[in-house]
Amino acid sequence: MFTGATALTFLELSQTGNPLVTVVFPQFRAGTRKLLAVDSEHIYAMGGTTVGQYYGTCTILE
């Protein structure tokens, strides 16, 4: 986990060693108490690459 003034970033390595990144921003989605977030995956498998990015929100549990 990495913290900064503009984001909280989580870095995970999959079982195959591919990096998965989740970034949570210090901004609520309009009209909610859910924080804006982005997931990114960077995959190399079977001689090719695939990338994906997903936008959404997350909820504070405490």
mmCIF file as gemmi writes it, N, C-alpha and C atoms, coordinates in Angstrom:
data_model
loop_
_atom_site.group_PDB
_atom_site.id
_atom_site.type_symbol
_atom_site.label_atom_id
_atom_site.label_alt_id
_atom_site.label_comp_id
_atom_site.label_asym_id
_atom_site.label_entity_id
_atom_site.label_seq_id
_atom_site.pdbx_PDB_ins_code
_atom_site.Cartn_x
_atom_site.Cartn_y
_atom_site.Cartn_z
_atom_site.occupancy
_atom_site.B_iso_or_equiv
_atom_site.pdbx_formal_charge
_atom_site.auth_seq_id
_atom_site.auth_asym_id
_atom_site.pdbx_PDB_model_num
ATOM 1 N N . MET Axp A 1 ? 0.842 -1.165 0 1 0 ? 1 A 1
ATOM 2 C CA . MET Axp A 1 ? 0 0 0 1 0 ? 1 A 1
ATOM 3 C C . MET Axp A 1 ? 0.893 1.237 0 1 0 ? 1 A 1
ATOM 4 N N . PHE Axp A 2 ? 0.469 2.231 -0.778 1 0 ? 2 A 1
ATOM 5 C CA . PHE Axp A 2 ? 1.181 3.502 -0.866 1 0 ? 2 A 1
ATOM 6 C C . PHE Axp A 2 ? 0.179 4.62 -0.602 1 0 ? 2 A 1
ATOM 7 N N . THR Axp A 3 ? 0.565 5.588 0.202 1 0 ? 3 A 1
ATOM 8 C CA . THR Axp A 3 ? -0.318 6.711 0.487 1 0 ? 3 A 1
ATOM 9 C C . THR Axp A 3 ? 0.285 7.993 -0.05 1 0 ? 3 A 1
ATOM 10 N N . GLY Axp A 4 ? -0.577 8.897 -0.423 1 0 ? 4 A 1
ATOM 11 C CA . GLY Axp A 4 ? -0.149 10.199 -0.905 1 0 ? 4 A 1
ATOM 12 C C . GLY Axp A 4 ? -1.278 11.194 -0.711 1 0 ? 4 A 1
ATOM 13 N N . ALA Axp A 5 ? -1.036 12.427 -1.041 1 0 ? 5 A 1
ATOM 14 C CA . ALA Axp A 5 ? -2.036 13.477 -0.853 1 0 ? 5 A 1
ATOM 15 C C . ALA Axp A 5 ? -3.23 13.306 -1.784 1 0 ? 5 A 1
ATOM 16 N N . THR Axp A 6 ? -3.05 12.606 -2.907 1 0 ? 6 A 1
ATOM 17 C CA . THR Axp A 6 ? -4.125 12.505 -3.902 1 0 ? 6 A 1
ATOM 18 C C . THR Axp A 6 ? -4.688 11.106 -4.068 1 0 ? 6 A 1
ATOM 19 N N . ALA Axp A 7 ? -4.141 10.102 -3.382 1 0 ? 7 A 1
ATOM 20 C CA . ALA Axp A 7 ? -4.652 8.745 -3.581 1 0 ? 7 A 1
ATOM 21 C C . ALA Axp A 7 ? -4.097 7.774 -2.543 1 0 ? 7 A 1
ATOM 22 N N . LEU Axp A 8 ? -4.848 6.687 -2.362 1 0 ? 8 A 1
ATOM 23 C CA . LEU Axp A 8 ? -4.414 5.527 -1.596 1 0 ? 8 A 1
ATOM 24 C C . LEU Axp A 8 ? -4.292 4.401 -2.621 1 0 ? 8 A 1
ATOM 25 N N . THR Axp A 9 ? -3.108 3.842 -2.776 1 0 ? 9 A 1
ATOM 26 C CA . THR Axp A 9 ? -2.843 2.878 -3.842 1 0 ? 9 A 1
ATOM 27 C C . THR Axp A 9 ? -2.477 1.525 -3.258 1 0 ? 9 A 1
ATOM 28 N N . PHE Axp A 10 ? -3.137 0.491 -3.769 1 0 ? 10 A 1
ATOM 29 C CA . PHE Axp A 10 ? -2.864 -0.882 -3.377 1 0 ? 10 A 1
ATOM 30 C C . PHE Axp A 10 ? -2.251 -1.605 -4.57 1 0 ? 10 A 1
ATOM 31 N N . LEU Axp A 11 ? -1.166 -2.322 -4.35 1 0 ? 11 A 1
ATOM 32 C CA . LEU Axp A 11 ? -0.512 -3.105 -5.397 1 0 ? 11 A 1
ATOM 33 C C . LEU Axp A 11 ? -0.53 -4.566 -4.982 1 0 ? 11 A 1
ATOM 34 N N . GLU Axp A 12 ? -1.047 -5.409 -5.858 1 0 ? 12 A 1
ATOM 35 C CA . GLU Axp A 12 ? -1.119 -6.842 -5.604 1 0 ? 12 A 1
ATOM 36 C C . GLU Axp A 12 ? -0.485 -7.565 -6.783 1 0 ? 12 A 1
ATOM 37 N N . LEU Axp A 13 ? 0.243 -8.622 -6.505 1 0 ? 13 A 1
ATOM 38 C CA . LEU Axp A 13 ? 0.771 -9.475 -7.563 1 0 ? 13 A 1
ATOM 39 C C . LEU Axp A 13 ? -0.055 -10.746 -7.603 1 0 ? 13 A 1
ATOM 40 N N . SER Axp A 14 ? -0.556 -11.084 -8.786 1 0 ? 14 A 1
ATOM 41 C CA . SER Axp A 14 ? -1.34 -12.313 -8.925 1 0 ? 14 A 1
ATOM 42 C C . SER Axp A 14 ? -0.422 -13.521 -8.752 1 0 ? 14 A 1
ATOM 43 N N . GLN Axp A 15 ? -1.01 -14.707 -8.705 1 0 ? 15 A 1
ATOM 44 C CA . GLN Axp A 15 ? -0.213 -15.931 -8.555 1 0 ? 15 A 1
ATOM 45 C C . GLN Axp A 15 ? 0.77 -16.113 -9.704 1 0 ? 15 A 1
ATOM 46 N N . THR Axp A 16 ? 0.453 -15.539 -10.863 1 0 ? 16 A 1
ATOM 47 C CA . THR Axp A 16 ? 1.352 -15.646 -12.015 1 0 ? 16 A 1
ATOM 48 C C . THR Axp A 16 ? 2.333 -14.482 -12.112 1 0 ? 16 A 1
ATOM 49 N N . GLY Axp A 17 ? 2.259 -13.544 -11.16 1 0 ? 17 A 1
ATOM 50 C CA . GLY Axp A 17 ? 3.201 -12.436 -11.114 1 0 ? 17 A 1
ATOM 51 C C . GLY Axp A 17 ? 2.74 -11.169 -11.808 1 0 ? 17 A 1
ATOM 52 N N . ASN Axp A 18 ? 1.514 -11.153 -12.299 1 0 ? 18 A 1
ATOM 53 C CA . ASN Axp A 18 ? 0.996 -9.958 -12.971 1 0 ? 18 A 1
ATOM 54 C C . ASN Axp A 18 ? 0.54 -8.925 -11.946 1 0 ? 18 A 1
ATOM 55 N N . PRO Axp A 19 ? 0.841 -7.629 -12.182 1 0 ? 19 A 1
ATOM 56 C CA . PRO Axp A 19 ? 0.456 -6.593 -11.225 1 0 ? 19 A 1
ATOM 57 C C . PRO Axp A 19 ? -1.009 -6.183 -11.367 1 0 ? 19 A 1
ATOM 58 N N . LEU Axp A 20 ? -1.67 -6.059 -10.225 1 0 ? 20 A 1
ATOM 59 C CA . LEU Axp A 20 ? -3.045 -5.575 -10.141 1 0 ? 20 A 1
ATOM 60 C C . LEU Axp A 20 ? -3.014 -4.35 -9.231 1 0 ? 20 A 1
ATOM 61 N N . VAL Axp A 21 ? -3.55 -3.245 -9.702 1 0 ? 21 A 1
ATOM 62 C CA . VAL Axp A 21 ? -3.45 -1.984 -8.972 1 0 ? 21 A 1
ATOM 63 C C . VAL Axp A 21 ? -4.848 -1.444 -8.684 1 0 ? 21 A 1
ATOM 64 N N . THR Axp A 22 ? -5.093 -1.049 -7.436 1 0 ? 22 A 1
ATOM 65 C CA . THR Axp A 22 ? -6.342 -0.382 -7.052 1 0 ? 22 A 1
ATOM 66 C C . THR Axp A 22 ? -5.982 0.97 -6.463 1 0 ? 22 A 1
ATOM 67 N N . VAL Axp A 23 ? -6.636 2.013 -6.97 1 0 ? 23 A 1
ATOM 68 C CA . VAL Axp A 23 ? -6.397 3.368 -6.484 1 0 ? 23 A 1
ATOM 69 C C . VAL Axp A 23 ? -7.714 3.932 -5.959 1 0 ? 23 A 1
ATOM 70 N N . VAL Axp A 24 ? -7.687 4.441 -4.723 1 0 ? 24 A 1
ATOM 71 C CA . VAL Axp A 24 ? -8.854 5.071 -4.11 1 0 ? 24 A 1
ATOM 72 C C . VAL Axp A 24 ? -8.537 6.56 -3.962 1 0 ? 24 A 1
ATOM 73 N N . PHE Axp A 25 ? -9.438 7.383 -4.475 1 0 ? 25 A 1
ATOM 74 C CA . PHE Axp A 25 ? -9.234 8.832 -4.455 1 0 ? 25 A 1
ATOM 75 C C . PHE Axp A 25 ? -10.005 9.476 -3.299 1 0 ? 25 A 1
ATOM 76 N N . PRO Axp A 26 ? -9.494 10.601 -2.772 1 0 ? 26 A 1
ATOM 77 C CA . PRO Axp A 26 ? -10.166 11.268 -1.646 1 0 ? 26 A 1
ATOM 78 C C . PRO Axp A 26 ? -11.315 12.159 -2.126 1 0 ? 26 A 1
ATOM 79 N N . GLN Axp A 27 ? -12.236 11.56 -2.89 1 0 ? 27 A 1
ATOM 80 C CA . GLN Axp A 27 ? -13.389 12.3 -3.398 1 0 ? 27 A 1
ATOM 81 C C . GLN Axp A 27 ? -14.595 11.363 -3.433 1 0 ? 27 A 1
ATOM 82 N N . PHE Axp A 28 ? -15.72 11.847 -2.913 1 0 ? 28 A 1
ATOM 83 C CA . PHE Axp A 28 ? -16.944 11.056 -2.926 1 0 ? 28 A 1
ATOM 84 C C . PHE Axp A 28 ? -17.657 11.206 -4.268 1 0 ? 28 A 1
ATOM 85 N N . ARG Axp A 29 ? -18.307 10.122 -4.705 1 0 ? 29 A 1
ATOM 86 C CA . ARG Axp A 29 ? -19.196 10.222 -5.864 1 0 ? 29 A 1
ATOM 87 C C . ARG Axp A 29 ? -20.329 11.164 -5.464 1 0 ? 29 A 1
ATOM 88 N N . ALA Axp A 30 ? -20.726 12.031 -6.374 1 0 ? 30 A 1
ATOM 89 C CA . ALA Axp A 30 ? -21.742 13.047 -6.088 1 0 ? 30 A 1
ATOM 90 C C . ALA Axp A 30 ? -22.987 12.424 -5.45 1 0 ? 30 A 1
ATOM 91 N N . GLY Axp A 31 ? -23.405 12.998 -4.321 1 0 ? 31 A 1
ATOM 92 C CA . GLY Axp A 31 ? -24.615 12.579 -3.641 1 0 ? 31 A 1
ATOM 93 C C . GLY Axp A 31 ? -24.493 11.3 -2.83 1 0 ? 31 A 1
ATOM 94 N N . THR Axp A 32 ? -23.268 10.778 -2.657 1 0 ? 32 A 1
ATOM 95 C CA . THR Axp A 32 ? -23.085 9.532 -1.91 1 0 ? 32 A 1
ATOM 96 C C . THR Axp A 32 ? -21.97 9.684 -0.884 1 0 ? 32 A 1
ATOM 97 N N . ARG Axp A 33 ? -21.752 8.626 -0.125 1 0 ? 33 A 1
ATOM 98 C CA . ARG Axp A 33 ? -20.599 8.542 0.782 1 0 ? 33 A 1
ATOM 99 C C . ARG Axp A 33 ? -19.649 7.461 0.277 1 0 ? 33 A 1
ATOM 100 N N . LYS Axp A 34 ? -19.618 7.26 -1.045 1 0 ? 34 A 1
ATOM 101 C CA . LYS Axp A 34 ? -18.738 6.268 -1.664 1 0 ? 34 A 1
ATOM 102 C C . LYS Axp A 34 ? -17.577 6.984 -2.336 1 0 ? 34 A 1
ATOM 103 N N . LEU Axp A 35 ? -16.376 6.475 -2.095 1 0 ? 35 A 1
ATOM 104 C CA . LEU Axp A 35 ? -15.17 7.073 -2.665 1 0 ? 35 A 1
ATOM 105 C C . LEU Axp A 35 ? -14.941 6.583 -4.094 1 0 ? 35 A 1
ATOM 106 N N . LEU Axp A 36 ? -14.447 7.464 -4.947 1 0 ? 36 A 1
ATOM 107 C CA . LEU Axp A 36 ? -14.111 7.079 -6.313 1 0 ? 36 A 1
ATOM 108 C C . LEU Axp A 36 ? -12.898 6.156 -6.304 1 0 ? 36 A 1
ATOM 109 N N . ALA Axp A 37 ? -12.916 5.137 -7.17 1 0 ? 37 A 1
ATOM 110 C CA . ALA Axp A 37 ? -11.826 4.165 -7.215 1 0 ? 37 A 1
ATOM 111 C C . ALA Axp A 37 ? -11.623 3.661 -8.647 1 0 ? 37 A 1
ATOM 112 N N . VAL Axp A 38 ? -10.41 3.184 -8.914 1 0 ? 38 A 1
ATOM 113 C CA . VAL Axp A 38 ? -10.056 2.606 -10.207 1 0 ? 38 A 1
ATOM 114 C C . VAL Axp A 38 ? -9.246 1.341 -9.971 1 0 ? 38 A 1
ATOM 115 N N . ASP Axp A 39 ? -9.575 0.281 -10.699 1 0 ? 39 A 1
ATOM 116 C CA . ASP Axp A 39 ? -8.789 -0.96 -10.708 1 0 ? 39 A 1
ATOM 117 C C . ASP Axp A 39 ? -8.13 -1.094 -12.063 1 0 ? 39 A 1
ATOM 118 N N . SER Axp A 40 ? -6.861 -1.459 -12.065 1 0 ? 40 A 1
ATOM 119 C CA . SER Axp A 40 ? -6.128 -1.701 -13.315 1 0 ? 40 A 1
ATOM 120 C C . SER Axp A 40 ? -5.446 -3.048 -13.233 1 0 ? 40 A 1
ATOM 121 N N . GLU Axp A 41 ? -5.482 -3.784 -14.335 1 0 ? 41 A 1
ATOM 122 C CA . GLU Axp A 41 ? -4.761 -5.053 -14.393 1 0 ? 41 A 1
ATOM 123 C C . GLU Axp A 41 ? -3.881 -5.068 -15.63 1 0 ? 41 A 1
ATOM 124 N N . HIS Axp A 42 ? -2.708 -5.641 -15.472 1 0 ? 42 A 1
ATOM 125 C CA . HIS Axp A 42 ? -1.703 -5.681 -16.53 1 0 ? 42 A 1
ATOM 126 C C . HIS Axp A 42 ? -1.236 -7.13 -16.618 1 0 ? 42 A 1
ATOM 127 N N . ILE Axp A 43 ? -1.661 -7.82 -17.659 1 0 ? 43 A 1
ATOM 128 C CA . ILE Axp A 43 ? -1.469 -9.266 -17.713 1 0 ? 43 A 1
ATOM 129 C C . ILE Axp A 43 ? -0.644 -9.664 -18.929 1 0 ? 43 A 1
ATOM 130 N N . TYR Axp A 44 ? 0.336 -10.498 -18.675 1 0 ? 44 A 1
ATOM 131 C CA . TYR Axp A 44 ? 1.111 -11.139 -19.735 1 0 ? 44 A 1
ATOM 132 C C . TYR Axp A 44 ? 0.899 -12.637 -19.587 1 0 ? 44 A 1
ATOM 133 N N . ALA Axp A 45 ? 0.321 -13.263 -20.59 1 0 ? 45 A 1
ATOM 134 C CA . ALA Axp A 45 ? 0.052 -14.7 -20.53 1 0 ? 45 A 1
ATOM 135 C C . ALA Axp A 45 ? 0.071 -15.283 -21.93 1 0 ? 45 A 1
ATOM 136 N N . MET Axp A 46 ? 0.614 -16.453 -22.035 1 0 ? 46 A 1
ATOM 137 C CA . MET Axp A 46 ? 0.636 -17.198 -23.289 1 0 ? 46 A 1
ATOM 138 C C . MET Axp A 46 ? 1.195 -16.37 -24.457 1 0 ? 46 A 1
ATOM 139 N N . GLY Axp A 47 ? 2.227 -15.581 -24.174 1 0 ? 47 A 1
ATOM 140 C CA . GLY Axp A 47 ? 2.904 -14.811 -25.2 1 0 ? 47 A 1
ATOM 141 C C . GLY Axp A 47 ? 2.213 -13.526 -25.616 1 0 ? 47 A 1
ATOM 142 N N . GLY Axp A 48 ? 1.154 -13.127 -24.917 1 0 ? 48 A 1
ATOM 143 C CA . GLY Axp A 48 ? 0.445 -11.894 -25.265 1 0 ? 48 A 1
ATOM 144 C C . GLY Axp A 48 ? 0.155 -11.054 -24.039 1 0 ? 48 A 1
ATOM 145 N N . THR Axp A 49 ? -0.243 -9.84 -24.286 1 0 ? 49 A 1
ATOM 146 C CA . THR Axp A 49 ? -0.558 -8.925 -23.189 1 0 ? 49 A 1
ATOM 147 C C . THR Axp A 49 ? -2.031 -8.535 -23.226 1 0 ? 49 A 1
ATOM 148 N N . THR Axp A 50 ? -2.544 -8.284 -22.055 1 0 ? 50 A 1
ATOM 149 C CA . THR Axp A 50 ? -3.916 -7.794 -21.893 1 0 ? 50 A 1
ATOM 150 C C . THR Axp A 50 ? -3.903 -6.77 -20.777 1 0 ? 50 A 1
ATOM 151 N N . VAL Axp A 51 ? -4.599 -5.677 -20.995 1 0 ? 51 A 1
ATOM 152 C CA . VAL Axp A 51 ? -4.739 -4.679 -19.931 1 0 ? 51 A 1
ATOM 153 C C . VAL Axp A 51 ? -6.218 -4.377 -19.753 1 0 ? 51 A 1
ATOM 154 N N . GLY Axp A 52 ? -6.58 -4.018 -18.539 1 0 ? 52 A 1
ATOM 155 C CA . GLY Axp A 52 ? -7.961 -3.648 -18.268 1 0 ? 52 A 1
ATOM 156 C C . GLY Axp A 52 ? -8.018 -2.586 -17.199 1 0 ? 52 A 1
ATOM 157 N N . GLN Axp A 53 ? -9.039 -1.761 -17.299 1 0 ? 53 A 1
ATOM 158 C CA . GLN Axp A 53 ? -9.211 -0.724 -16.29 1 0 ? 53 A 1
ATOM 159 C C . GLN Axp A 53 ? -10.706 -0.594 -16.004 1 0 ? 53 A 1
ATOM 160 N N . TYR Axp A 54 ? -11.036 -0.532 -14.731 1 0 ? 54 A 1
ATOM 161 C CA . TYR Axp A 54 ? -12.419 -0.501 -14.292 1 0 ? 54 A 1
ATOM 162 C C . TYR Axp A 54 ? -12.614 0.67 -13.342 1 0 ? 54 A 1
ATOM 163 N N . TYR Axp A 55 ? -13.667 1.433 -13.529 1 0 ? 55 A 1
ATOM 164 C CA . TYR Axp A 55 ? -13.95 2.607 -12.722 1 0 ? 55 A 1
ATOM 165 C C . TYR Axp A 55 ? -15.164 2.342 -11.851 1 0 ? 55 A 1
ATOM 166 N N . GLY Axp A 56 ? -15.137 2.824 -10.624 1 0 ? 56 A 1
ATOM 167 C CA . GLY Axp A 56 ? -16.279 2.638 -9.752 1 0 ? 56 A 1
ATOM 168 C C . GLY Axp A 56 ? -16.09 3.357 -8.433 1 0 ? 56 A 1
ATOM 169 N N . THR Axp A 57 ? -16.67 2.758 -7.403 1 0 ? 57 A 1
ATOM 170 C CA . THR Axp A 57 ? -16.601 3.35 -6.072 1 0 ? 57 A 1
ATOM 171 C C . THR Axp A 57 ? -16.302 2.267 -5.051 1 0 ? 57 A 1
ATOM 172 N N . CYS Axp A 58 ? -15.942 2.697 -3.861 1 0 ? 58 A 1
ATOM 173 C CA . CYS Axp A 58 ? -15.771 1.772 -2.743 1 0 ? 58 A 1
ATOM 174 C C . CYS Axp A 58 ? -16.367 2.425 -1.496 1 0 ? 58 A 1
ATOM 175 N N . THR Axp A 59 ? -16.652 1.589 -0.53 1 0 ? 59 A 1
ATOM 176 C CA . THR Axp A 59 ? -17.311 2.042 0.691 1 0 ? 59 A 1
ATOM 177 C C . THR Axp A 59 ? -16.378 1.889 1.878 1 0 ? 59 A 1
ATOM 178 N N . ILE Axp A 60 ? -16.347 2.873 2.747 1 0 ? 60 A 1
ATOM 179 C CA . ILE Axp A 60 ? -15.577 2.805 3.982 1 0 ? 60 A 1
ATOM 180 C C . ILE Axp A 60 ? -16.358 1.94 4.966 1 0 ? 60 A 1
ATOM 181 N N . LEU Axp A 61 ? -15.742 0.899 5.501 1 0 ? 61 A 1
ATOM 182 C CA . LEU Axp A 61 ? -16.444 -0.028 6.391 1 0 ? 61 A 1
ATOM 183 C C . LEU Axp A 61 ? -16.399 0.38 7.858 1 0 ? 61 A 1
ATOM 184 N N . GLU Axp A 62 ? -15.46 1.217 8.25 1 0 ? 62 A 1
ATOM 185 C CA . GLU Axp A 62 ? -15.394 1.617 9.66 1 0 ? 62 A 1
ATOM 186 C C . GLU Axp A 62 ? -15.914 3.016 9.835 1 0 ? 62 A 1
